[in-house]
Amino acid sequence: MNRMSYWLPAAALVAVIIAAALYWWPREPRPQLPAGEVPDASVTAPAPPSVAAAPSEPAIKHPLEAASEPLPASGRPDDAVTAALNELLGSKAVLTWLQSDGFTRRAVTTVDNLGRGQAAARLWPVNPAPGRFSVSGQGEAKVIDPANAKRYAPFVQFVESVDAPRAMATYKKLYPTLQKSYEELGFPGRYFNDRLVEVIDQLLATPEPTGPLAVHLTEVKGPLTSERPWVRYEFSKPEYEALSAGQKMLLRMGPDNERRLKAKLREFRSLAASSAGR
């Protein structure tokens, strides 16, 4: 089961491009953090794979050159990150869409989790969206209501408006902080940009169905009736339900939104991958 009533996921602006335009339907309400508290992403971070890389495999597949203007070393890290995001997106957009507290930790956690089975909404670098997931159909024969796609339109338009080269410049500026957060997440010696490109490639491989997507309610055993049944839908097609969290999010957004976001992902990948990002 997955979540679908929040804006998703996924590093600096990269987290916005990958995750922020994606919805998730939740099984449970989003936990509220105490004022000023940043979630400890390491608690929910998956353990890194234990299989060693082949000797012939390079340690870094997609290296990035250092930014010409790195973040200032002094002051609060969150303030420097927020200033960089404001410069790129504008302060109004940052306040509207992003969770700037602990942004880099939220971003690397979300990007990594988008390639896995679950992506905890409480760690996302973006704000929740209004509205809720809806279905149409009679009886148990339900499909995702096409009207859901309209809920995602404002953010998809925002993502499309972001200048990819400028986003890459911001990404490079934030990269040392992102890399540090990624290693602290439980991946020492691993290169975050490699994981980013890997997740983008996975998202680009998401199926593009031509017809309505069938969904059904998961069975709840026990005497209590759910007061929020819309949070218990999952894909009826096993191969869709077995996809990663990020791929399922793209499917739920509707075919047009999926294609538009994939176009932006390809644009950013061309800058982040290998020599194209240097």
C-alpha positions as CSV (number, residue, x, y, z in Angstrom):
1,M,0.0,0.0,0.0
2,N,1.2,3.5,-0.8
3,R,0.4,7.1,-0.1
4,M,-1.2,9.5,-2.5
5,S,-2.3,12.7,-0.9
6,Y,1.0,14.6,-0.6
7,W,3.3,16.3,-3.1
8,L,6.4,14.2,-3.9
9,P,9.6,13.0,-4.8
10,A,13.0,14.4,-5.4
11,A,18.4,16.8,-4.1
12,A,18.2,20.5,-4.0
13,L,16.1,21.2,-7.0
14,V,16.6,17.6,-8.1
15,A,14.3,16.5,-5.3
16,V,11.8,19.0,-6.6
17,I,12.0,17.7,-10.1
18,I,11.9,14.0,-9.1
19,A,9.6,14.0,-6.1
20,A,7.8,17.2,-5.5
21,A,5.5,16.9,-8.4
22,L,4.5,13.4,-7.4
23,Y,1.5,12.4,-5.2
24,W,1.3,9.6,-2.7
25,W,-1.8,8.2,-1.0
26,P,-1.2,7.6,2.7
27,R,-2.3,4.8,4.9
28,E,-2.0,7.1,7.9
29,P,-1.9,10.8,8.6
30,R,1.4,12.6,8.1
31,P,3.1,12.9,11.5
32,Q,3.5,16.5,12.8
33,L,7.0,17.4,14.0
34,P,7.6,19.7,17.0
35,A,8.5,23.2,16.1
36,G,12.1,23.4,15.0
37,E,12.7,19.7,15.0
38,V,14.1,18.1,11.9
39,P,13.4,14.4,11.4
40,D,16.3,12.0,11.8
41,A,16.3,10.4,8.3
42,S,18.9,7.9,9.4
43,V,16.3,6.1,11.5
44,T,14.3,5.1,8.5
45,A,17.1,5.0,5.9
46,P,17.5,1.6,4.3
47,A,20.7,-0.3,4.9
48,P,23.2,0.0,1.9
49,P,23.7,-3.1,-0.1
50,S,26.4,-5.4,1.2
51,V,27.5,-6.7,-2.2
52,A,30.9,-5.2,-3.1
53,A,31.3,-3.6,-6.5
54,A,33.2,-5.5,-9.2
55,P,36.9,-4.5,-9.2
56,S,36.6,-3.2,-12.8
57,E,33.7,-0.9,-11.9
58,P,34.7,2.7,-11.4
59,A,34.2,4.1,-7.9
60,I,32.2,7.1,-9.3
61,K,30.2,6.6,-12.5
62,H,28.9,10.2,-12.9
63,P,31.4,12.7,-11.3
64,L,30.5,16.3,-10.9
65,E,32.9,19.2,-11.0
66,A,33.0,21.6,-8.1
67,A,30.7,24.6,-8.2
68,S,32.3,27.9,-9.1
69,E,30.5,29.5,-6.2
70,P,30.1,27.0,-3.3
71,L,27.9,27.6,-0.3
72,P,29.5,29.8,2.4
73,A,31.2,27.8,5.1
74,S,30.1,29.9,8.0
75,G,26.6,30.4,9.4
76,R,23.7,28.0,9.7
77,P,23.7,25.4,6.8
78,D,19.9,25.6,6.5
79,D,20.1,29.3,5.9
80,A,22.7,28.9,3.2
81,V,20.6,26.2,1.5
82,T,17.4,28.3,1.7
83,A,19.3,31.3,0.2
84,A,20.4,29.2,-2.7
85,L,16.9,27.9,-3.3
86,N,15.5,31.4,-3.1
87,E,18.0,32.6,-5.7
88,L,17.0,29.8,-8.1
89,L,13.2,29.6,-7.5
90,G,12.2,32.8,-5.7
91,S,11.3,33.0,-2.1
92,K,7.5,32.8,-2.8
93,A,7.9,29.5,-4.6
94,V,10.2,28.1,-1.9
95,L,7.6,29.0,0.8
96,T,4.8,27.6,-1.2
97,W,6.3,24.3,-2.3
98,L,9.3,23.3,-0.2
99,Q,10.3,22.2,3.3
100,S,13.5,24.1,3.7
101,D,14.3,22.9,7.2
102,G,16.8,20.0,6.9
103,F,16.3,20.3,3.2
104,T,19.4,18.4,2.1
105,R,18.8,15.5,4.4
106,R,15.1,15.3,3.3
107,A,16.2,15.5,-0.4
108,V,18.8,12.7,-0.4
109,T,16.5,10.5,1.7
110,T,13.6,11.1,-0.7
111,V,15.7,10.5,-3.8
112,D,17.0,7.3,-2.5
113,N,13.6,6.0,-1.3
114,L,11.9,6.8,-4.6
115,G,13.9,3.9,-6.0
116,R,12.7,1.6,-3.3
117,G,9.3,0.2,-2.1
118,Q,8.4,3.0,0.3
119,A,9.1,6.7,0.6
120,A,8.1,8.2,4.0
121,A,6.1,11.4,3.4
122,R,7.3,12.9,6.7
123,L,10.8,13.1,5.3
124,W,9.9,14.7,2.0
125,P,11.4,18.1,1.1
126,V,8.0,19.4,-0.2
127,N,4.8,20.6,1.4
128,P,1.5,18.6,1.3
129,A,-1.0,19.4,-1.4
130,P,-4.7,19.9,-0.8
131,G,-7.4,17.4,-1.9
132,R,-7.4,13.7,-1.8
133,F,-7.1,10.7,-4.1
134,S,-10.4,9.7,-5.8
135,V,-11.6,6.8,-7.8
136,S,-14.6,6.2,-10.1
137,G,-16.6,3.1,-11.0
138,Q,-19.2,0.9,-9.5
139,G,-18.9,-1.8,-6.9
140,E,-15.4,-3.2,-6.6
141,A,-14.5,-2.3,-10.2
142,K,-12.7,0.9,-9.5
143,V,-10.2,2.9,-11.6
144,I,-8.2,6.1,-10.8
145,D,-10.4,9.0,-11.5
146,P,-9.0,11.1,-14.4
147,A,-9.8,14.2,-12.4
148,N,-6.9,13.4,-10.1
149,A,-4.5,14.7,-12.8
150,K,-5.9,18.2,-12.4
151,R,-4.7,18.3,-8.8
152,Y,-1.1,17.8,-9.9
153,A,-1.2,20.4,-12.8
154,P,0.0,23.5,-10.9
155,F,3.1,21.8,-9.6
156,V,3.9,20.1,-12.9
157,Q,3.7,23.6,-14.5
158,F,6.0,24.9,-11.8
159,V,8.6,22.1,-12.4
160,E,8.4,22.7,-16.2
161,S,9.2,26.4,-15.6
162,V,12.5,25.7,-13.8
163,D,15.5,26.3,-15.9
164,A,17.5,23.1,-16.0
165,P,21.0,24.6,-16.4
166,R,20.4,27.0,-13.5
167,A,19.1,24.1,-11.5
168,M,22.2,22.1,-12.2
169,A,24.3,25.1,-11.1
170,T,22.4,25.2,-7.8
171,Y,22.7,21.4,-7.5
172,K,26.5,21.7,-7.8
173,K,26.6,24.5,-5.2
174,L,24.7,22.3,-2.8
175,Y,26.4,19.0,-3.7
176,P,29.0,18.9,-0.9
177,T,26.2,19.2,1.7
178,L,24.1,16.7,-0.2
179,Q,27.0,14.2,-0.4
180,K,27.6,14.6,3.4
181,S,24.0,14.0,4.1
182,Y,23.9,10.9,1.9
183,E,26.9,9.4,3.7
184,E,25.3,10.2,7.1
185,L,22.2,8.4,5.8
186,G,24.1,5.2,5.8
187,F,26.0,5.1,2.6
188,P,29.7,6.0,3.4
189,G,31.9,5.9,0.4
190,R,28.9,6.0,-2.0
191,Y,28.5,8.9,-4.5
192,F,25.0,10.5,-4.3
193,N,25.0,11.7,-7.9
194,D,25.3,8.1,-9.0
195,R,22.3,7.2,-7.0
196,L,20.4,10.2,-8.4
197,V,21.1,9.1,-12.0
198,E,20.1,5.6,-11.2
199,V,16.7,6.7,-9.7
200,I,16.1,9.0,-12.7
201,D,16.7,6.1,-15.1
202,Q,14.3,3.9,-13.1
203,L,11.6,6.6,-13.2
204,L,12.1,7.0,-17.0
205,A,11.5,3.3,-17.3
206,T,8.0,3.6,-15.7
207,P,5.3,2.1,-17.9
208,E,2.9,4.4,-19.8
209,P,-0.5,2.7,-19.7
210,T,-3.0,3.8,-22.4
211,G,-6.2,3.0,-20.5
212,P,-7.6,3.6,-17.0
213,L,-5.7,2.1,-14.1
214,A,-7.7,-0.3,-12.0
215,V,-7.3,-0.1,-8.2
216,H,-8.9,-1.9,-5.3
217,L,-9.1,-1.5,-1.5
218,T,-6.8,-3.6,0.5
219,E,-8.6,-5.9,3.0
220,V,-8.8,-4.7,6.5
221,K,-9.4,-7.5,9.1
222,G,-11.2,-6.6,12.3
223,P,-14.4,-5.1,13.5
224,L,-13.6,-1.5,12.9
225,T,-14.6,0.3,9.8
226,S,-12.1,2.6,8.2
227,E,-13.1,6.3,8.3
228,R,-10.6,7.1,5.5
229,P,-11.1,4.4,2.9
230,W,-9.4,6.4,0.1
231,V,-6.1,5.8,1.8
232,R,-6.2,2.0,1.3
233,Y,-6.2,1.8,-2.5
234,E,-3.5,-0.1,-4.4
235,F,-3.0,-1.1,-8.0
236,S,-5.0,-4.2,-9.1
237,K,-2.3,-5.1,-11.7
238,P,0.4,-7.0,-9.7
239,E,3.2,-5.7,-12.0
240,Y,2.2,-2.1,-11.2
241,E,1.9,-2.7,-7.5
242,A,5.4,-4.2,-7.5
243,L,7.0,-1.1,-9.0
244,S,9.1,1.3,-6.9
245,A,7.6,4.1,-4.9
246,G,8.6,6.7,-7.5
247,Q,7.3,4.7,-10.5
248,K,3.9,4.2,-8.8
249,M,3.7,7.9,-8.1
250,L,4.2,8.7,-11.8
251,L,1.5,6.3,-12.8
252,R,-1.0,7.8,-10.4
253,M,-0.5,11.3,-11.8
254,G,-2.0,10.4,-15.2
255,P,-0.4,9.8,-18.6
256,D,0.0,13.5,-19.6
257,N,1.6,14.5,-16.3
258,E,3.9,11.5,-16.4
259,R,5.1,12.3,-19.9
260,R,5.7,16.0,-19.0
261,L,7.7,15.1,-15.9
262,K,9.7,12.5,-17.8
263,A,10.7,15.1,-20.3
264,K,12.0,17.3,-17.5
265,L,13.8,14.3,-15.9
266,R,15.6,13.6,-19.2
267,E,16.7,17.2,-19.5
268,F,18.2,17.1,-16.0
269,R,19.7,13.7,-16.4
270,S,21.6,14.9,-19.5
271,L,23.3,17.5,-17.2
272,A,23.8,15.2,-14.2
273,A,25.1,12.1,-15.9
274,S,28.8,11.5,-16.7
275,S,30.7,14.2,-18.7
276,A,27.4,16.0,-19.5
277,G,27.2,17.1,-15.9
278,R,30.7,18.5,-15.7
